[in-house]
Amino acid sequence: MALAERKPSLLALADERRRFQRVTVNLLGRYMLADRREFPCQVVNMSPGGLAMIAPVAGHMGERVVAYVDHVGRLEGAVTRVFPTGFAMTFSATPRKRDKLAAQLTWLANRDILNLPEDRRHGRFVPHNPFTHIVMPNGLNLRVRIIDASLSGAAVATDQRPPIGALIMVGKIQGRVVRHLEEGFAVEFTRLQHPDFIEESLHP
């Protein structure tokens, strides 16, 4: 009986794996179950059609899940497999979204293969929309102006200056305060950003 009950989910997972190649990743994020409880998570492998995560609370088979993953953004789908340390989910996406996810996963895989240093300095630029929101260590949400940004960090203009080493969010990107400036402070991102998606990620 137990095998019969598991068969549909295993078939669904196998079908998803046949259609999309999974990439081993190490991405932090958070997820919300159907009862609207939110938890942190770590995504350990992913494809344009699904992912597996280490999670403190697993949903039920078929339960709706909304996940927010570093570098990737919002993904909505359903639980397809539950294991002792977390669960796997598939998600629905438009062809355009799947193409974008495939590009992101290719970059993430190549970054690890090429051993690109996370702190390598990149050319700085001013975003087309320089205004965004940051979340301070105390949870305060502030609207700020991005002075400039690169794939590895950003400088923001604000009269608030969290302590050096503090973790903050700049849009969807987590970073660490590395120095104070005359008009604000500089942040080094905890993960190198993808050049095609950084402008989108700099905003909530």
C-alpha positions, -999 to +999 in steps of 0.1 A: +000+000+000+028+024+009+045+017-024+013+023-043+008+056-025+044+067-033+042+058-070+025+089-084+050+112-067+080+092-078+067+091-113+061+129-112+096+135-100+111+111-126+092+129-153+104+163-141+140+150-141+137+137-176+124+170-189+149+192-171+185+187-160+190+193-123+220+214-112+236+211-078+234+245-061+238+261-027+212+289-025+195+304+005+159+314+006+126+311+024+093+294+017+057+297+026+034+267+031-003+267+024-011+278+060+011+309+054+038+299+078+073+310+065+106+292+071+142+296+059+156+271+035+187+260+016+181+249-020+205+220-029+196+212-064+174+228-090+162+227-126+139+250-146+110+228-134+117+220-098+140+220-068+150+202-037+156+220-004+168+215+031+140+228+052+129+227+089+093+219+081+082+199+051+048+203+035+024+175+026+024+158-008+007+181-033+006+211-009+011+245-025+044+262-017+057+297-025+095+299-024+118+330-026+153+319-036+185+340-039+194+348-075+162+333-087+132+351-070+097+339-065+087+304-074+052+289-069+045+252-071+036+220-051+054+194-029+063+163-049+086+145-025+093+146+013+125+134+028+140+136+064+158+169+059+133+187+037+113+182+005+113+186-033+088+207-052+079+213-088+068+247-100+049+261-130+065+287-151+060+304-185+085+294-213+102+328-208+106+322-171+120+287-177+145+302-202+155+327-176+159+300-149+180+279-173+203+308-180+207+315-142+214+279-134+239+276-163+257+307-148+256+293-113+271+259-125+298+276-146+307+300-117+315+270-095+334+251-123+355+282-131+360+289-094+352+325-099+361+344-067+330+359-049+349+391-041+363+399-075+358+435-083+336+444-112+329+476-132+304+498-113+272+513-129+242+534-119+210+514-122+183+528-146+161+531-115+184+542-087+158+541-060+151+509-040+144+497-005+168+482+020+160+462+052+182+471+081+194+446+108+166+459+131+140+452+104+136+488+095+126+492+058+141+523+042+138+539+007+173+548-005+192+558-036+218+535-051+249+556-058+264+529-079+265+491-080+285+462-094+281+424-095+297+422-060+284+452-041+267+486-040+269+520-024+237+535-011+228+571+000+211+574+033+215+591+067+213+556+084+246+538+089+244+503+103+276+490+119+304+475+098+298+438+093+260+441+097+239+420+073+212+439+053+190+434+023+193+456-008+162+448-028+164+410-030+201+408-024+217+401+009+249+420+017+273+430+044+282+466+053+319+470+046+325+508+050+307+541+058+306+568+032+300+606+035+265+602+022+257+566+032+275+532+032+289+505+010+277+469+009+295+438-003+270+412-015+272+377+001+269+362-033+282+373-067+253+385-089+244+375-125+250+404-149+217+398-167+196+400-136+213+423-111+191+454-120+160+434-113+175+419-081+184+454-067+147+461-063+122+442-040 
